[in-house]
Amino acid sequence: MGYWGNGILLLLQSIICNLKSWCPCLPVPTDPYGQAGVVKSLFMRILAIDLGIKSVGLAISGPLEIPQPLKCISRRDIFEKLKNIIDEYSVRLIVVGLPLMLGGKEGKMARDARRFATQIEERLGIKTKLVDERFSTEEANRILQEKGIKWDEDSISALLILERYLEEHSN
């Protein structure tokens, strides 16, 4: 990279480091000259998954980790679809909703979610985190009804799962 390119990357890194003081969720790169330097790190994202029996709700963090819902996908060929989304959005982490029972114990659905997260790591080579998703479906339904919005309930649930993860890891 030429003189001006290096200078621009250093300027971007400086801006990002200053932004980090008021936006702690902003990723700060360590190598401004590498392949995954300043510009690419701004666009690395977190994907949240609400695993349903038939469909999968999805949400993605934006460049500054601001979450937004994506359209639901079917479970058919799920790993191929997830690979495409990971590549398209430069996903660095996948957060999978863990449907615990009211008392906090794991039932069949939670075990399925845990197994699914392990399969993602093994098949796609991307790190996963499990997040308690209790009441996310009820909250998604309430939001959709209050706002009068027609959207996939599962994707709004995924959005809420992603927001929980970002809140828990904002420090």
CYANA upper distance limits for C-alpha pairs under 8 A (distance plus 0.5 A):
  1 MET  CA      5 GLY  CA      6.23
  1 MET  CA      6 ASN  CA      6.88
  2 GLY  CA      6 ASN  CA      6.82
  3 TYR  CA      7 GLY  CA      6.82
  4 TRP  CA      8 ILE  CA      6.61
  5 GLY  CA      9 LEU  CA      6.77
  6 ASN  CA     10 LEU  CA      6.69
  6 ASN  CA     33 TYR  CA      7.64
  7 GLY  CA     11 LEU  CA      6.61
  8 ILE  CA     12 LEU  CA      6.62
  9 LEU  CA     13 GLN  CA      6.61
  9 LEU  CA     32 PRO  CA      6.54
  9 LEU  CA     33 TYR  CA      7.94
  9 LEU  CA     37 GLY  CA      8.45
  9 LEU  CA     38 VAL  CA      6.88
  9 LEU  CA     39 VAL  CA      8.16
 10 LEU  CA     14 SER  CA      6.66
 10 LEU  CA     32 PRO  CA      7.06
 11 LEU  CA     15 ILE  CA      6.73
 12 LEU  CA     16 ILE  CA      6.58
 12 LEU  CA     38 VAL  CA      7.15
 12 LEU  CA     39 VAL  CA      8.21
 13 GLN  CA     17 CYS  CA      6.59
 13 GLN  CA     28 VAL  CA      8.00
 13 GLN  CA     29 PRO  CA      7.90
 13 GLN  CA     32 PRO  CA      7.39
 13 GLN  CA     38 VAL  CA      6.45
 14 SER  CA     18 ASN  CA      6.76
 15 ILE  CA     19 LEU  CA      6.64
 16 ILE  CA     20 LYS  CA      6.60
 16 ILE  CA     26 LEU  CA      8.19
 16 ILE  CA     28 VAL  CA      7.04
 17 CYS  CA     21 SER  CA      7.68
 17 CYS  CA     28 VAL  CA      6.92
 18 ASN  CA     22 TRP  CA      8.36
 19 LEU  CA     23 CYS  CA      6.44
 19 LEU  CA     26 LEU  CA      8.09
 20 LYS  CA     24 PRO  CA      5.57
 20 LYS  CA     25 CYS  CA      7.88
 20 LYS  CA     26 LEU  CA      6.33
 20 LYS  CA     27 PRO  CA      8.36
 20 LYS  CA     28 VAL  CA      7.98
 24 PRO  CA    170 SER  CA      6.67
 24 PRO  CA    171 ASN  CA      7.05
 25 CYS  CA     64 LEU  CA      7.76
 25 CYS  CA     65 GLU  CA      7.24
 25 CYS  CA    166 LEU  CA      8.20
 25 CYS  CA    169 HIS  CA      8.38
 25 CYS  CA    170 SER  CA      6.05
 25 CYS  CA    171 ASN  CA      8.18
 26 LEU  CA     42 LEU  CA      8.19
 26 LEU  CA     64 LEU  CA      6.24
 26 LEU  CA     65 GLU  CA      7.53
 27 PRO  CA     41 SER  CA      7.05
 27 PRO  CA     42 LEU  CA      7.17
 28 VAL  CA     38 VAL  CA      8.04
 28 VAL  CA     41 SER  CA      7.81
 29 PRO  CA     36 ALA  CA      8.46
 29 PRO  CA     37 GLY  CA      6.67
 29 PRO  CA     38 VAL  CA      6.20
 29 PRO  CA     41 SER  CA      6.83
 30 THR  CA     37 GLY  CA      8.14
 31 ASP  CA     36 ALA  CA      8.11
 31 ASP  CA     37 GLY  CA      6.14
 31 ASP  CA     38 VAL  CA      8.06
 32 PRO  CA     36 ALA  CA      8.45
 32 PRO  CA     37 GLY  CA      5.05
 32 PRO  CA     38 VAL  CA      5.91
 33 TYR  CA     37 GLY  CA      6.24
 36 ALA  CA     40 LYS  CA      5.98
 36 ALA  CA     41 SER  CA      6.73
 37 GLY  CA     41 SER  CA      6.63
 38 VAL  CA     42 LEU  CA      7.04
 39 VAL  CA     43 PHE  CA      7.68
 40 LYS  CA     44 MET  CA      7.17
 42 LEU  CA     63 PRO  CA      6.01
 42 LEU  CA     64 LEU  CA      7.56
 43 PHE  CA     62 GLY  CA      7.84
 43 PHE  CA     63 PRO  CA      5.18
 43 PHE  CA     64 LEU  CA      8.35
 43 PHE  CA     89 TYR  CA      8.01
 43 PHE  CA     90 SER  CA      7.28
 44 MET  CA     63 PRO  CA      7.23
 44 MET  CA     89 TYR  CA      7.47
 44 MET  CA     90 SER  CA      5.44
 44 MET  CA     91 VAL  CA      6.03
 44 MET  CA     92 ARG  CA      6.50
 45 ARG  CA     60 ILE  CA      7.21
 45 ARG  CA     61 SER  CA      5.88
 45 ARG  CA     62 GLY  CA      6.90
 45 ARG  CA     63 PRO  CA      7.19
 45 ARG  CA     65 GLU  CA      7.22
 45 ARG  CA     89 TYR  CA      7.07
 45 ARG  CA     90 SER  CA      6.56
 45 ARG  CA     91 VAL  CA      5.01
 45 ARG  CA     92 ARG  CA      6.22
 45 ARG  CA     93 LEU  CA      7.59
 46 ILE  CA     60 ILE  CA      6.24
 46 ILE  CA     61 SER  CA      5.79
 46 ILE  CA     65 GLU  CA      7.93
 46 ILE  CA     91 VAL  CA      5.93
 46 ILE  CA     92 ARG  CA      6.41
 46 ILE  CA     93 LEU  CA      5.43
 46 ILE  CA     94 ILE  CA      6.24
 46 ILE  CA     95 VAL  CA      7.67
 46 ILE  CA    162 LEU  CA      8.50
 47 LEU  CA     58 LEU  CA      7.49
 47 LEU  CA     59 ALA  CA      6.34
 47 LEU  CA     60 ILE  CA      5.07
 47 LEU  CA     61 SER  CA      7.09
 47 LEU  CA     86 ILE  CA      8.49
 47 LEU  CA     91 VAL  CA      6.88
 47 LEU  CA     93 LEU  CA      6.87
 47 LEU  CA     94 ILE  CA      5.23
 47 LEU  CA     95 VAL  CA      6.59
 47 LEU  CA    162 LEU  CA      8.09
 48 ALA  CA     58 LEU  CA      6.12
 48 ALA  CA     59 ALA  CA      5.60
 48 ALA  CA     60 ILE  CA      6.69
 48 ALA  CA     94 ILE  CA      6.18
 48 ALA  CA     95 VAL  CA      5.04
 48 ALA  CA     96 VAL  CA      6.31
 48 ALA  CA     97 GLY  CA      7.99
 48 ALA  CA    158 ALA  CA      5.98
 48 ALA  CA    159 LEU  CA      7.42
 48 ALA  CA    161 ILE  CA      7.16
 48 ALA  CA    162 LEU  CA      5.91
 49 ILE  CA     56 VAL  CA      7.11
 49 ILE  CA     57 GLY  CA      6.16
 49 ILE  CA     58 LEU  CA      5.42
 49 ILE  CA     59 ALA  CA      7.31
 49 ILE  CA     94 ILE  CA      7.83
 49 ILE  CA     95 VAL  CA      6.66
 49 ILE  CA     96 VAL  CA      5.33
 49 ILE  CA     97 GLY  CA      6.60
 49 ILE  CA    155 SER  CA      8.45
 49 ILE  CA    158 ALA  CA      5.84
 49 ILE  CA    161 ILE  CA      8.34
 50 ASP  CA     56 VAL  CA      6.18
 50 ASP  CA     57 GLY  CA      5.25
 50 ASP  CA     58 LEU  CA      6.94
 50 ASP  CA     96 VAL  CA      6.88
 50 ASP  CA     97 GLY  CA      5.80
 50 ASP  CA    154 ASP  CA      6.62
 50 ASP  CA    155 SER  CA      7.55
 50 ASP  CA    157 SER  CA      6.88
 50 ASP  CA    158 ALA  CA      5.39
 50 ASP  CA    161 ILE  CA      8.18
 51 LEU  CA     55 SER  CA      7.46
 51 LEU  CA     56 VAL  CA      5.32
 51 LEU  CA     57 GLY  CA      6.99
 51 LEU  CA     96 VAL  CA      7.97
 51 LEU  CA     97 GLY  CA      7.46
 51 LEU  CA    113 ALA  CA      7.26
 52 GLY  CA     56 VAL  CA      5.84
 52 GLY  CA     57 GLY  CA      7.93
 52 GLY  CA    154 ASP  CA      8.06
 53 ILE  CA     75 ARG  CA      8.37
 54 LYS  CA     74 SER  CA      6.66
 54 LYS  CA     75 ARG  CA      6.51
 55 SER  CA     72 CYS  CA      6.92
 55 SER  CA     73 ILE  CA      6.16
 55 SER  CA     74 SER  CA      4.84
 55 SER  CA     75 ARG  CA      6.04
 55 SER  CA    154 ASP  CA      8.29
 56 VAL  CA     72 CYS  CA      5.92
 56 VAL  CA     73 ILE  CA      5.76
 56 VAL  CA     74 SER  CA      6.46
 56 VAL  CA     75 ARG  CA      6.93
 56 VAL  CA    154 ASP  CA      7.12
 56 VAL  CA    155 SER  CA      8.06
 57 GLY  CA     70 LEU  CA      8.02
 57 GLY  CA     71 LYS  CA      7.52
 57 GLY  CA     72 CYS  CA      5.12
 57 GLY  CA     73 ILE  CA      7.26
 57 GLY  CA    152 ASP  CA      7.92
 57 GLY  CA    153 GLU  CA      8.09
 57 GLY  CA    154 ASP  CA      4.69
 57 GLY  CA    155 SER  CA      4.38
 57 GLY  CA    156 ILE  CA      7.82
 57 GLY  CA    157 SER  CA      7.48
 57 GLY  CA    158 ALA  CA      6.08
 58 LEU  CA     69 PRO  CA      6.60
 58 LEU  CA     70 LEU  CA      5.74
 58 LEU  CA     71 LYS  CA      7.04
 58 LEU  CA     72 CYS  CA      6.44
 58 LEU  CA     73 ILE  CA      8.29
 58 LEU  CA    154 ASP  CA      7.79
 58 LEU  CA    155 SER  CA      5.31
 58 LEU  CA    156 ILE  CA      8.41
 58 LEU  CA    158 ALA  CA      5.82
 58 LEU  CA    159 LEU  CA      7.66
 59 ALA  CA     67 PRO  CA      7.09
 59 ALA  CA     68 GLN  CA      6.01
 59 ALA  CA     69 PRO  CA      4.56
 59 ALA  CA     70 LEU  CA      5.62
 59 ALA  CA    155 SER  CA      6.54
 59 ALA  CA    156 ILE  CA      8.02
 59 ALA  CA    158 ALA  CA      5.86
 59 ALA  CA    159 LEU  CA      5.47
 59 ALA  CA    162 LEU  CA      7.50
 60 ILE  CA     67 PRO  CA      5.94
 60 ILE  CA     68 GLN  CA      6.02
 60 ILE  CA     69 PRO  CA      6.79
 60 ILE  CA     70 LEU  CA      7.43
 60 ILE  CA    159 LEU  CA      8.02
 60 ILE  CA    162 LEU  CA      8.17
 61 SER  CA     65 GLU  CA      4.88
 61 SER  CA     66 ILE  CA      5.48
 61 SER  CA     67 PRO  CA      4.50
 61 SER  CA     68 GLN  CA      6.71
 61 SER  CA    162 LEU  CA      8.19
 62 GLY  CA     66 ILE  CA      5.25
 62 GLY  CA     67 PRO  CA      6.26
 62 GLY  CA     68 GLN  CA      7.57
 65 GLU  CA    166 LEU  CA      8.43
 67 PRO  CA    159 LEU  CA      6.92
 67 PRO  CA    162 LEU  CA      7.37
 67 PRO  CA    163 GLU  CA      7.37
 68 GLN  CA    159 LEU  CA      6.85
 69 PRO  CA    155 SER  CA      5.97
 69 PRO  CA    156 ILE  CA      6.62
 69 PRO  CA    158 ALA  CA      7.73
 69 PRO  CA    159 LEU  CA      6.13
 70 LEU  CA    155 SER  CA      6.72
 71 LYS  CA    152 ASP  CA      7.33
 71 LYS  CA    155 SER  CA      6.95
 72 CYS  CA    152 ASP  CA      7.04
 72 CYS  CA    154 ASP  CA      7.35
 72 CYS  CA    155 SER  CA      6.46
 73 ILE  CA     78 ILE  CA      8.33
 73 ILE  CA     81 LYS  CA      8.50
 74 SER  CA     78 ILE  CA      7.47
 77 ASP  CA     81 LYS  CA      6.94
 78 ILE  CA     82 LEU  CA      6.56
 79 PHE  CA     83 LYS  CA      6.52
 79 PHE  CA    120 ILE  CA      7.87
 79 PHE  CA    123 ARG  CA      8.15
 79 PHE  CA    124 LEU  CA      8.06
 80 GLU  CA     84 ASN  CA      6.92
 81 LYS  CA     85 ILE  CA      6.90
 82 LEU  CA     86 ILE  CA      6.52
 83 LYS  CA     87 ASP  CA      6.68
 83 LYS  CA    124 LEU  CA      7.27
 84 ASN  CA     88 GLU  CA      6.51
 85 ILE  CA     89 TYR  CA      6.48
 85 ILE  CA     91 VAL  CA      8.21
 86 ILE  CA     90 SER  CA      6.03
 86 ILE  CA     91 VAL  CA      5.29
 86 ILE  CA     92 ARG  CA      8.36
 87 ASP  CA     91 VAL  CA      7.43
 92 ARG  CA    126 ILE  CA      7.43
 92 ARG  CA    127 LYS  CA      7.93
 93 LEU  CA    126 ILE  CA      6.87
 93 LEU  CA    127 LYS  CA      5.88
 93 LEU  CA    128 THR  CA      6.31
 93 LEU  CA    129 LYS  CA      8.15
 94 ILE  CA    126 ILE  CA      7.78
 94 ILE  CA    127 LYS  CA      6.91
 94 ILE  CA    128 THR  CA      5.19
 94 ILE  CA    129 LYS  CA      6.92
 95 VAL  CA    128 THR  CA      6.07
 95 VAL  CA    129 LYS  CA      5.31
 95 VAL  CA    130 LEU  CA      6.28
 95 VAL  CA    131 VAL  CA      7.22
 95 VAL  CA    161 ILE  CA      8.24
 95 VAL  CA    162 LEU  CA      7.38
 95 VAL  CA    165 TYR  CA      8.07
 96 VAL  CA    113 ALA  CA      7.49
 96 VAL  CA    117 ALA  CA      7.07
 96 VAL  CA    128 THR  CA      7.45
 96 VAL  CA    129 LYS  CA      6.66
 96 VAL  CA    130 LEU  CA      5.43
 96 VAL  CA    131 VAL  CA      6.69
 96 VAL  CA    161 ILE  CA      8.39
 97 GLY  CA    113 ALA  CA      7.57
 97 GLY  CA    130 LEU  CA      6.32
 97 GLY  CA    131 VAL  CA      5.52
 97 GLY  CA    132 ASP  CA      6.46
 97 GLY  CA    133 GLU  CA      5.65
 97 GLY  CA    158 ALA  CA      7.84
 97 GLY  CA    161 ILE  CA      6.72
 98 LEU  CA    109 MET  CA      8.47
 98 LEU  CA    110 ALA  CA      5.85
 98 LEU  CA    113 ALA  CA      6.49
 98 LEU  CA    114 ARG  CA      7.68
 98 LEU  CA    130 LEU  CA      6.28
 98 LEU  CA    131 VAL  CA      5.93
 98 LEU  CA    132 ASP  CA      5.35
 98 LEU  CA    133 GLU  CA      5.93
 98 LEU  CA    134 ARG  CA      8.28
 99 PRO  CA    106 GLU  CA      8.02
 99 PRO  CA    109 MET  CA      6.82
 99 PRO  CA    110 ALA  CA      5.52
 99 PRO  CA    113 ALA  CA      8.15
 99 PRO  CA    132 ASP  CA      6.76
 99 PRO  CA    133 GLU  CA      5.78
 99 PRO  CA    134 ARG  CA      6.30
100 LEU  CA    104 GLY  CA      5.88
100 LEU  CA    105 LYS  CA      6.25
100 LEU  CA    106 GLU  CA      5.61
100 LEU  CA    107 GLY  CA      7.26
100 LEU  CA    109 MET  CA      8.48
100 LEU  CA    110 ALA  CA      6.39
100 LEU  CA    132 ASP  CA      7.03
100 LEU  CA    133 GLU  CA      7.59
100 LEU  CA    134 ARG  CA      6.67
101 MET  CA    105 LYS  CA      5.82
101 MET  CA    106 GLU  CA      6.61
101 MET  CA    107 GLY  CA      7.15
101 MET  CA    134 ARG  CA      7.90
102 LEU  CA    134 ARG  CA      7.83
106 GLU  CA    110 ALA  CA      5.80
106 GLU  CA    111 ARG  CA      7.10
107 GLY  CA    111 ARG  CA      6.82
108 LYS  CA    112 ASP  CA      6.68
109 MET  CA    113 ALA  CA      6.71
110 ALA  CA    114 ARG  CA      6.64
111 ARG  CA    115 ARG  CA      6.60
112 ASP  CA    116 PHE  CA      6.52
113 ALA  CA    117 ALA  CA      6.69
114 ARG  CA    118 THR  CA      6.92
114 ARG  CA    130 LEU  CA      7.87
115 ARG  CA    119 GLN  CA      6.78
116 PHE  CA    120 ILE  CA      6.76
117 ALA  CA    121 GLU  CA      6.98
117 ALA  CA    128 THR  CA      6.55
117 ALA  CA    129 LYS  CA      8.11
117 ALA  CA    130 LEU  CA      8.14
118 THR  CA    122 GLU  CA      6.74
118 THR  CA    128 THR  CA      8.22
119 GLN  CA    123 ARG  CA      6.29
119 GLN  CA    124 LEU  CA      8.41
120 ILE  CA    124 LEU  CA      5.88
120 ILE  CA    125 GLY  CA      7.45
120 ILE  CA    126 ILE  CA      7.28
120 ILE  CA    127 LYS  CA      8.42
120 ILE  CA    128 THR  CA      7.95
121 GLU  CA    125 GLY  CA      5.25
121 GLU  CA    126 ILE  CA      5.50
121 GLU  CA    127 LYS  CA      6.16
121 GLU  CA    128 THR  CA      7.11
122 GLU  CA    126 ILE  CA      8.41
131 VAL  CA    161 ILE  CA      7.20
131 VAL  CA    164 ARG  CA      8.12
131 VAL  CA    165 TYR  CA      7.10
132 ASP  CA    161 ILE  CA      8.11
133 GLU  CA    161 ILE  CA      6.54
135 PHE  CA    139 GLU  CA      6.60
136 SER  CA    140 ALA  CA      6.46
136 SER  CA    157 SER  CA      5.67
136 SER  CA    160 LEU  CA      6.86
136 SER  CA    161 ILE  CA      7.61
137 THR  CA    141 ASN  CA      6.68
137 THR  CA    153 GLU  CA      7.51
137 THR  CA    154 ASP  CA      7.66
137 THR  CA    156 ILE  CA      8.49
137 THR  CA    157 SER  CA      5.96
138 GLU  CA    142 ARG  CA      6.73
139 GLU  CA    143 ILE  CA      6.68
139 GLU  CA    157 SER  CA      8.12
140 ALA  CA    144 LEU  CA      6.68
140 ALA  CA    153 GLU  CA      6.55
140 ALA  CA    154 ASP  CA      8.39
140 ALA  CA    156 ILE  CA      5.97
140 ALA  CA    157 SER  CA      5.95
140 ALA  CA    160 LEU  CA      8.07
141 ASN  CA    145 GLN  CA      6.63
141 ASN  CA    153 GLU  CA      7.00
142 ARG  CA    146 GLU  CA      6.50
143 ILE  CA    147 LYS  CA      6.53
144 LEU  CA    148 GLY  CA      6.18
144 LEU  CA    149 ILE  CA      5.56
144 LEU  CA    150 LYS  CA      7.22
144 LEU  CA    151 TRP  CA      7.88
144 LEU  CA    153 GLU  CA      8.29
145 GLN  CA    149 ILE  CA      7.27
151 TRP  CA    155 SER  CA      8.25
151 TRP  CA    156 ILE  CA      8.09
152 ASP  CA    156 ILE  CA      7.00
153 GLU  CA    157 SER  CA      6.71
154 ASP  CA    158 ALA  CA      6.69
155 SER  CA    159 LEU  CA      6.63
156 ILE  CA    160 LEU  CA      6.80
157 SER  CA    161 ILE  CA      6.74
158 ALA  CA    162 LEU  CA      6.64
159 LEU  CA    163 GLU  CA      6.69
160 LEU  CA    164 ARG  CA      6.69
161 ILE  CA    165 TYR  CA      6.81
162 LEU  CA    166 LEU  CA      6.66
163 GLU  CA    167 GLU  CA      6.55
164 ARG  CA    168 GLU  CA      6.63
165 TYR  CA    169 HIS  CA      6.70
166 LEU  CA    170 SER  CA      6.23
